[in-house]
Amino acid sequence: MPSVPRIRRAAPHGAVYRRELGEGLPVVALIRWHHGINRTVPATATAWTKDAVEISWEPEIGAGLRTDWIAATDVTREIDLPTLADDVVLPPHTVSGQKGRW
């Protein structure tokens, strides 16, 4: 099993709200590593309190899922951006360093 650096975990306090087994909410989590590097990862929120969220996430592709409690301020809901329709006309733009003929 590969060694993974420690992350800053949060301790849940108060009532814990847990999703049904196998269900979760897709979220984006900010993982704060003890050695100072922060990384944003896709995760699944499986339980939460007022101050902390339990997430399941994959530290590296193929490393398997890991479950940790992190601060609620480091978790946001994943937002799906709408895709542009094929018939949408984009505004004109200029290429850097090139001037128009007129």
N, CA, C and O atoms as a GROMACS GRO file, in nm:
protein
  408
    1MET      N    1   0.084  -0.118   0.000
    1MET     CA    2   0.000   0.000   0.000
    1MET      C    3   0.089   0.124   0.000
    1MET      O    4   0.177   0.138   0.085
    2PRO      N    5   0.065   0.216  -0.096
    2PRO     CA    6   0.150   0.336  -0.103
    2PRO      C    7   0.127   0.426   0.017
    2PRO      O    8   0.016   0.434   0.071
    3SER      N    9   0.231   0.495   0.057
    3SER     CA   10   0.223   0.588   0.169
    3SER      C   11   0.166   0.720   0.120
    3SER      O   12   0.209   0.774   0.018
    4VAL      N   13   0.068   0.772   0.193
    4VAL     CA   14   0.004   0.898   0.157
    4VAL      C   15   0.032   0.997   0.268
    4VAL      O   16   0.012   0.964   0.385
    5PRO      N   17   0.077   1.118   0.235
    5PRO     CA   18   0.101   1.218   0.340
    5PRO      C   19  -0.027   1.247   0.419
    5PRO      O   20  -0.137   1.225   0.369
    6ARG      N   21  -0.010   1.295   0.540
    6ARG     CA   22  -0.124   1.324   0.626
    6ARG      C   23  -0.197   1.449   0.580
    6ARG      O   24  -0.136   1.545   0.532
    7ILE      N   25  -0.328   1.446   0.595
    7ILE     CA   26  -0.409   1.564   0.566
    7ILE      C   27  -0.459   1.622   0.697
    7ILE      O   28  -0.458   1.555   0.800
    8ARG      N   29  -0.503   1.747   0.692
    8ARG     CA   30  -0.561   1.810   0.810
    8ARG      C   31  -0.706   1.764   0.822
    8ARG      O   32  -0.789   1.796   0.737
    9ARG      N   33  -0.735   1.690   0.924
    9ARG     CA   34  -0.869   1.637   0.945
    9ARG      C   35  -0.946   1.725   1.043
    9ARG      O   36  -0.888   1.802   1.120
   10ALA      N   37  -1.077   1.712   1.039
   10ALA     CA   38  -1.164   1.782   1.132
   10ALA      C   39  -1.234   1.678   1.218
   10ALA      O   40  -1.258   1.566   1.173
   11ALA      N   41  -1.265   1.714   1.340
   11ALA     CA   42  -1.339   1.625   1.430
   11ALA      C   43  -1.486   1.666   1.429
   11ALA      O   44  -1.517   1.782   1.455
   12PRO      N   45  -1.576   1.572   1.398
   12PRO     CA   46  -1.718   1.608   1.397
   12PRO      C   47  -1.771   1.629   1.539
   12PRO      O   48  -1.739   1.552   1.630
   13HIS      N   49  -1.850   1.733   1.557
   13HIS     CA   50  -1.913   1.763   1.686
   13HIS      C   51  -2.062   1.782   1.661
   13HIS      O   52  -2.102   1.842   1.561
   14GLY      N   53  -2.143   1.734   1.750
   14GLY     CA   54  -2.287   1.752   1.737
   14GLY      C   55  -2.352   1.637   1.662
   14GLY      O   56  -2.292   1.531   1.644
   15ALA      N   57  -2.475   1.661   1.618
   15ALA     CA   58  -2.552   1.559   1.547
   15ALA      C   59  -2.492   1.531   1.410
   15ALA      O   60  -2.461   1.624   1.335
   16VAL      N   61  -2.476   1.403   1.378
   16VAL     CA   62  -2.421   1.362   1.249
   16VAL      C   63  -2.536   1.320   1.158
   16VAL      O   64  -2.616   1.233   1.195
   17TYR      N   65  -2.546   1.381   1.042
   17TYR     CA   66  -2.646   1.345   0.942
   17TYR      C   67  -2.576   1.258   0.838
   17TYR      O   68  -2.478   1.301   0.776
   18ARG      N   69  -2.625   1.135   0.820
   18ARG     CA   70  -2.559   1.039   0.731
   18ARG      C   71  -2.652   0.999   0.618
   18ARG      O   72  -2.772   0.978   0.640
   19ARG      N   73  -2.598   0.989   0.498
   19ARG     CA   74  -2.674   0.941   0.382
   19ARG      C   75  -2.690   0.790   0.392
   19ARG      O   76  -2.616   0.725   0.465
   20GLU      N   77  -2.784   0.736   0.319
   20GLU     CA   78  -2.802   0.591   0.314
   20GLU      C   79  -2.676   0.526   0.257
   20GLU      O   80  -2.604   0.588   0.178
   21LEU      N   81  -2.651   0.403   0.295
   21LEU     CA   82  -2.533   0.331   0.247
   21LEU      C   83  -2.536   0.325   0.095
   21LEU      O   84  -2.636   0.285   0.036
   22GLY      N   85  -2.428   0.362   0.033
   22GLY     CA   86  -2.418   0.361  -0.113
   22GLY      C   87  -2.462   0.491  -0.178
   22GLY      O   88  -2.442   0.509  -0.298
   23GLU      N   89  -2.522   0.581  -0.100
   23GLU     CA   90  -2.562   0.710  -0.154
   23GLU      C   91  -2.471   0.818  -0.100
   23GLU      O   92  -2.415   0.805   0.009
   24GLY      N   93  -2.456   0.922  -0.174
   24GLY     CA   94  -2.375   1.034  -0.130
   24GLY      C   95  -2.400   1.153  -0.220
   24GLY      O   96  -2.466   1.142  -0.324
   25LEU      N   97  -2.349   1.265  -0.179
   25LEU     CA   98  -2.362   1.388  -0.259
   25LEU      C   99  -2.231   1.418  -0.327
   25LEU      O  100  -2.127   1.422  -0.261
   26PRO      N  101  -2.232   1.440  -0.459
   26PRO     CA  102  -2.107   1.478  -0.526
   26PRO      C  103  -2.064   1.616  -0.480
   26PRO      O  104  -2.144   1.711  -0.482
   27VAL      N  105  -1.939   1.628  -0.441
   27VAL     CA  106  -1.885   1.756  -0.393
   27VAL      C  107  -1.745   1.776  -0.448
   27VAL      O  108  -1.684   1.686  -0.505
   28VAL      N  109  -1.696   1.896  -0.429
   28VAL     CA  110  -1.556   1.928  -0.458
   28VAL      C  111  -1.493   1.962  -0.324
   28VAL      O  112  -1.541   2.050  -0.253
   29ALA      N  113  -1.385   1.891  -0.290
   29ALA     CA  114  -1.323   1.909  -0.158
   29ALA      C  115  -1.183   1.967  -0.173
   29ALA      O  116  -1.108   1.931  -0.263
   30LEU      N  117  -1.150   2.058  -0.083
   30LEU     CA  118  -1.015   2.113  -0.077
   30LEU      C  119  -0.940   2.033   0.028
   30LEU      O  120  -0.970   2.042   0.147
   31ILE      N  121  -0.842   1.956  -0.016
   31ILE     CA  122  -0.761   1.874   0.074
   31ILE      C  123  -0.641   1.956   0.116
   31ILE      O  124  -0.562   1.999   0.032
   32ARG      N  125  -0.628   1.977   0.244
   32ARG     CA  126  -0.516   2.056   0.299
   32ARG      C  127  -0.414   1.958   0.358
   32ARG      O  128  -0.441   1.893   0.460
   33TRP      N  129  -0.299   1.947   0.295
   33TRP     CA  130  -0.194   1.855   0.340
   33TRP      C  131  -0.111   1.922   0.449
   33TRP      O  132  -0.094   2.044   0.449
   34HIS      N  133  -0.059   1.842   0.541
   34HIS     CA  134   0.024   1.895   0.649
   34HIS      C  135   0.153   1.957   0.598
   34HIS      O  136   0.208   2.047   0.662
   35HIS      N  137   0.202   1.911   0.484
   35HIS     CA  138   0.327   1.968   0.433
   35HIS      C  139   0.305   2.097   0.355
   35HIS      O  140   0.398   2.149   0.294
   36GLY      N  141   0.181   2.150   0.356
   36GLY     CA  142   0.157   2.284   0.304
   36GLY      C  143   0.093   2.294   0.167
   36GLY      O  144   0.059   2.405   0.125
   37ILE      N  145   0.076   2.186   0.097
   37ILE     CA  146   0.017   2.192  -0.037
   37ILE      C  147  -0.132   2.164  -0.027
   37ILE      O  148  -0.173   2.070   0.042
   38ASN      N  149  -0.214   2.243  -0.094
   38ASN     CA  150  -0.358   2.222  -0.100
   38ASN      C  151  -0.395   2.168  -0.237
   38ASN      O  152  -0.335   2.206  -0.337
   39ARG      N  153  -0.495   2.079  -0.241
   39ARG     CA  154  -0.535   2.019  -0.368
   39ARG      C  155  -0.687   2.005  -0.369
   39ARG      O  156  -0.747   1.963  -0.270
   40THR      N  157  -0.748   2.040  -0.479
   40THR     CA  158  -0.892   2.026  -0.496
   40THR      C  159  -0.920   1.894  -0.566
   40THR      O  160  -0.862   1.864  -0.670
   41VAL      N  161  -1.010   1.814  -0.507
   41VAL     CA  162  -1.040   1.682  -0.562
   41VAL      C  163  -1.191   1.661  -0.567
   41VAL      O  164  -1.264   1.717  -0.485
   42PRO      N  165  -1.239   1.581  -0.662
   42PRO     CA  166  -1.380   1.541  -0.658
   42PRO      C  167  -1.398   1.439  -0.547
   42PRO      O  168  -1.310   1.356  -0.525
   43ALA      N  169  -1.510   1.446  -0.478
   43ALA     CA  170  -1.535   1.355  -0.366
   43ALA      C  171  -1.684   1.330  -0.353
   43ALA      O  172  -1.765   1.388  -0.425
   44THR      N  173  -1.719   1.242  -0.259
   44THR     CA  174  -1.857   1.214  -0.227
   44THR      C  175  -1.878   1.239  -0.079
   44THR      O  176  -1.808   1.180   0.005
   45ALA      N  177  -1.973   1.325  -0.046
   45ALA     CA  178  -2.004   1.353   0.095
   45ALA      C  179  -2.100   1.245   0.143
   45ALA      O  180  -2.208   1.227   0.087
   46THR      N  181  -2.061   1.173   0.249
   46THR     CA  182  -2.144   1.065   0.301
   46THR      C  183  -2.208   1.100   0.435
   46THR      O  184  -2.308   1.039   0.472
   47ALA      N  185  -2.152   1.196   0.508
   47ALA     CA  186  -2.208   1.239   0.636
   47ALA      C  187  -2.157   1.379   0.665
   47ALA      O  188  -2.055   1.422   0.611
   48TRP      N  189  -2.231   1.452   0.751
   48TRP     CA  190  -2.187   1.586   0.783
   48TRP      C  191  -2.246   1.632   0.915
   48TRP      O  192  -2.347   1.581   0.962
   49THR      N  193  -2.179   1.728   0.973
   49THR     CA  194  -2.226   1.800   1.090
   49THR      C  195  -2.223   1.947   1.055
   49THR      O  196  -2.202   1.984   0.939
   50LYS      N  197  -2.245   2.031   1.153
   50LYS     CA  198  -2.241   2.176   1.129
   50LYS      C  199  -2.101   2.222   1.088
   50LYS      O  200  -2.087   2.314   1.008
   51ASP      N  201  -1.997   2.157   1.143
   51ASP     CA  202  -1.859   2.203   1.122
   51ASP      C  203  -1.772   2.112   1.036
   51ASP      O  204  -1.664   2.154   0.994
   52ALA      N  205  -1.814   1.990   1.009
   52ALA     CA  206  -1.729   1.894   0.938
   52ALA      C  207  -1.810   1.809   0.841
   52ALA      O  208  -1.931   1.792   0.857
   53VAL      N  209  -1.741   1.757   0.740
   53VAL     CA  210  -1.804   1.672   0.639
   53VAL      C  211  -1.717   1.547   0.622
   53VAL      O  212  -1.595   1.556   0.611
   54GLU      N  213  -1.783   1.432   0.619
   54GLU     CA  214  -1.711   1.307   0.591
   54GLU      C  215  -1.716   1.286   0.440
   54GLU      O  216  -1.824   1.280   0.380
   55ILE      N  217  -1.598   1.274   0.379
   55ILE     CA  218  -1.591   1.255   0.234
   55ILE      C  219  -1.520   1.125   0.202
   55ILE      O  220  -1.437   1.076   0.278
   56SER      N  221  -1.556   1.069   0.087
   56SER     CA  222  -1.484   0.958   0.029
   56SER      C  223  -1.417   1.012  -0.096
   56SER      O  224  -1.482   1.074  -0.180
   57TRP      N  225  -1.288   0.989  -0.108
   57TRP     CA  226  -1.212   1.044  -0.220
   57TRP      C  227  -1.096   0.952  -0.254
   57TRP      O  228  -1.062   0.863  -0.176
   58GLU      N  229  -1.037   0.974  -0.369
   58GLU     CA  230  -0.926   0.892  -0.416
   58GLU      C  231  -0.801   0.979  -0.424
   58GLU      O  232  -0.795   1.070  -0.506
   59PRO      N  233  -0.700   0.951  -0.338
   59PRO     CA  234  -0.578   1.033  -0.338
   59PRO      C  235  -0.503   1.030  -0.471
   59PRO      O  236  -0.451   1.132  -0.516
   60GLU      N  237  -0.497   0.914  -0.532
   60GLU     CA  238  -0.434   0.897  -0.663
   60GLU      C  239  -0.517   0.800  -0.743
   60GLU      O  240  -0.586   0.714  -0.686
   61ILE      N  241  -0.512   0.812  -0.873
   61ILE     CA  242  -0.590   0.722  -0.957
   61ILE      C  243  -0.545   0.579  -0.934
   61ILE      O  244  -0.426   0.548  -0.942
   62GLY      N  245  -0.641   0.493  -0.904
   62GLY     CA  246  -0.611   0.352  -0.880
   62GLY      C  247  -0.569   0.320  -0.737
   62GLY      O  248  -0.544   0.204  -0.707
   63ALA      N  249  -0.561   0.419  -0.650
   63ALA     CA  250  -0.517   0.396  -0.512
   63ALA      C  251  -0.632   0.349  -0.422
   63ALA      O  252  -0.607   0.308  -0.309
   64GLY      N  253  -0.753   0.356  -0.469
   64GLY     CA  254  -0.868   0.316  -0.389
   64GLY      C  255  -0.925   0.435  -0.312
   64GLY      O  256  -0.861   0.539  -0.298
   65LEU      N  257  -1.048   0.416  -0.265
   65LEU     CA  258  -1.115   0.523  -0.193
   65LEU      C  259  -1.064   0.536  -0.051
   65LEU      O  260  -1.026   0.437   0.013
   66ARG      N  261  -1.063   0.658  -0.004
   66ARG     CA  262  -1.022   0.690   0.132
   66ARG      C  263  -1.133   0.774   0.193
   66ARG      O  264  -1.194   0.855   0.123
   67THR      N  265  -1.161   0.756   0.320
   67THR     CA  266  -1.267   0.830   0.388
   67THR      C  267  -1.206   0.913   0.499
   67THR      O  268  -1.132   0.862   0.583
   68ASP      N  269  -1.238   1.043   0.501
   68ASP     CA  270  -1.185   1.135   0.600
   68ASP      C  271  -1.289   1.239   0.636
   68ASP      O  272  -1.377   1.270   0.555
   69TRP      N  273  -1.280   1.293   0.756
   69TRP     CA  274  -1.358   1.408   0.798
   69TRP      C  275  -1.273   1.533   0.774
   69TRP      O  276  -1.159   1.540   0.819
   70ILE      N  277  -1.330   1.632   0.703
   70ILE     CA  278  -1.259   1.758   0.680
   70ILE      C  279  -1.352   1.872   0.719
   70ILE      O  280  -1.472   1.852   0.738
   71ALA      N  281  -1.297   1.992   0.731
   71ALA     CA  282  -1.377   2.109   0.769
   71ALA      C  283  -1.484   2.137   0.664
   71ALA      O  284  -1.460   2.125   0.544
   72ALA      N  285  -1.602   2.175   0.710
   72ALA     CA  286  -1.713   2.203   0.620
   72ALA      C  287  -1.684   2.320   0.527
   72ALA      O  288  -1.739   2.329   0.417
   73THR      N  289  -1.598   2.411   0.570
   73THR     CA  290  -1.563   2.525   0.485
   73THR      C  291  -1.477   2.485   0.365
   73THR      O  292  -1.461   2.563   0.271
   74ASP      N  293  -1.423   2.362   0.367
   74ASP     CA  294  -1.339   2.314   0.257
   74ASP      C  295  -1.416   2.229   0.157
   74ASP      O  296  -1.356   2.164   0.072
   75VAL      N  297  -1.549   2.229   0.167
   75VAL     CA  298  -1.632   2.146   0.079
   75VAL      C  299  -1.735   2.234   0.011
   75VAL      O  300  -1.801   2.316   0.075
   76THR      N  301  -1.749   2.217  -0.120
   76THR     CA  302  -1.853   2.288  -0.196
   76THR      C  303  -1.925   2.186  -0.282
   76THR      O  304  -1.871   2.081  -0.316
   77ARG      N  305  -2.048   2.219  -0.317
   77ARG     CA  306  -2.124   2.132  -0.407
   77ARG      C  307  -2.070   2.148  -0.548
   77ARG      O  308  -2.032   2.258  -0.588
   78GLU      N  309  -2.067   2.041  -0.621
   78GLU     CA  310  -2.019   2.045  -0.758
   78GLU      C  311  -2.124   2.116  -0.843
   78GLU      O  312  -2.243   2.086  -0.834
   79ILE      N  313  -2.078   2.210  -0.924
   79ILE     CA  314  -2.169   2.288  -1.008
   79ILE      C  315  -2.151   2.246  -1.153
   79ILE      O  316  -2.039   2.250  -1.205
   80ASP      N  317  -2.260   2.207  -1.217
   80ASP     CA  318  -2.254   2.173  -1.359
   80ASP      C  319  -2.276   2.299  -1.440
   80ASP      O  320  -2.380   2.364  -1.429
   81LEU      N  321  -2.179   2.333  -1.522
   81LEU     CA  322  -2.192   2.450  -1.607
   81LEU      C  323  -2.269   2.411  -1.733
   81LEU      O  324  -2.246   2.304  -1.788
   82PRO      N  325  -2.360   2.496  -1.779
   82PRO     CA  326  -2.436   2.464  -1.900
   82PRO      C  327  -2.344   2.461  -2.021
   82PRO      O  328  -2.249   2.540  -2.029
   83THR      N  329  -2.371   2.373  -2.114
   83THR     CA  330  -2.292   2.367  -2.236
   83THR      C  331  -2.352   2.465  -2.337
   83THR      O  332  -2.473   2.486  -2.341
   84LEU      N  333  -2.266   2.523  -2.418
   84LEU     CA  334  -2.312   2.616  -2.519
   84LEU      C  335  -2.382   2.540  -2.631
   84LEU      O  336  -2.337   2.433  -2.672
   85ALA      N  337  -2.491   2.597  -2.681
   85ALA     CA  338  -2.560   2.538  -2.795
   85ALA      C  339  -2.474   2.554  -2.919
   85ALA      O  340  -2.393   2.646  -2.927
   86ASP      N  341  -2.492   2.465  -3.015
   86ASP     CA  342  -2.411   2.469  -3.137
   86ASP      C  343  -2.435   2.595  -3.219
   86ASP      O  344  -2.347   2.639  -3.292
   87ASP      N  345  -2.555   2.654  -3.207
   87ASP     CA  346  -2.587   2.770  -3.290
   87ASP      C  347  -2.557   2.903  -3.220
   87ASP      O  348  -2.595   3.008  -3.271
   88VAL      N  349  -2.489   2.899  -3.106
   88VAL     CA  350  -2.456   3.024  -3.037
   88VAL      C  351  -2.338   3.089  -3.106
   88VAL      O  352  -2.235   3.026  -3.131
   89VAL      N  353  -2.353   3.216  -3.138
   89VAL     CA  354  -2.246   3.289  -3.203
   89VAL      C  355  -2.161   3.355  -3.096
   89VAL      O  356  -2.212   3.432  -3.015
   90LEU      N  357  -2.034   3.326  -3.093
   90LEU     CA  358  -1.944   3.385  -2.996
   90LEU      C  359  -1.897   3.521  -3.045
   90LEU      O  360  -1.883   3.541  -3.166
   91PRO      N  361  -1.874   3.615  -2.955
   91PRO     CA  362  -1.828   3.747  -2.998
   91PRO      C  363  -1.689   3.738  -3.060
   91PRO      O  364  -1.612   3.649  -3.027
   92PRO      N  365  -1.657   3.831  -3.152
   92PRO     CA  366  -1.524   3.827  -3.215
   92PRO      C  367  -1.415   3.857  -3.113
   92PRO      O  368  -1.439   3.924  -3.012
   93HIS      N  369  -1.297   3.808  -3.139
   93HIS     CA  370  -1.184   3.833  -3.050
   93HIS      C  371  -1.061   3.865  -3.134
   93HIS      O  372  -1.058   3.840  -3.254
   94THR      N  373  -0.962   3.919  -3.070
   94THR     CA  374  -0.838   3.951  -3.140
   94THR      C  375  -0.730   3.854  -3.096
   94THR      O  376  -0.733   3.801  -2.985
   95VAL      N  377  -0.636   3.833  -3.185
   95VAL     CA  378  -0.522   3.750  -3.152
   95VAL      C  379  -0.412   3.840  -3.102
   95VAL      O  380  -0.383   3.942  -3.164
   96SER      N  381  -0.352   3.807  -2.992
   96SER     CA  382  -0.251   3.891  -2.930
   96SER      C  383  -0.136   3.917  -3.027
   96SER      O  384  -0.084   3.825  -3.090
   97GLY      N  385  -0.098   4.042  -3.038
   97GLY     CA  386   0.017   4.079  -3.120
   97GLY      C  387  -0.018   4.108  -3.265
   97GLY      O  388   0.069   4.154  -3.339
   98GLN      N  389  -0.141   4.084  -3.309
   98GLN     CA  390  -0.178   4.110  -3.447
   98GLN      C  391  -0.279   4.223  -3.451
   98GLN      O  392  -0.375   4.224  -3.374
   99LYS      N  393  -0.259   4.317  -3.538
   99LYS     CA  394  -0.352   4.428  -3.554
   99LYS      C  395  -0.439   4.404  -3.674
   99LYS      O  396  -0.400   4.339  -3.772
  100GLY      N  397  -0.561   4.458  -3.664
  100GLY     CA  398  -0.651   4.447  -3.776
  100GLY      C  399  -0.604   4.530  -3.894
  100GLY      O  400  -0.521   4.619  -3.879
  101ARG      N  401  -0.657   4.502  -4.010
  101ARG     CA  402  -0.618   4.574  -4.130
  101ARG      C  403  -0.669   4.716  -4.126
  101ARG      O  404  -0.605   4.803  -4.186
  102TRP      N  405  -0.776   4.745  -4.062
  102TRP     CA  406  -0.836   4.879  -4.060
  102TRP      C  407  -0.804   4.944  -3.933
  102TRP      O  408  -0.844   5.058  -3.911
   0.00000   0.00000   0.00000
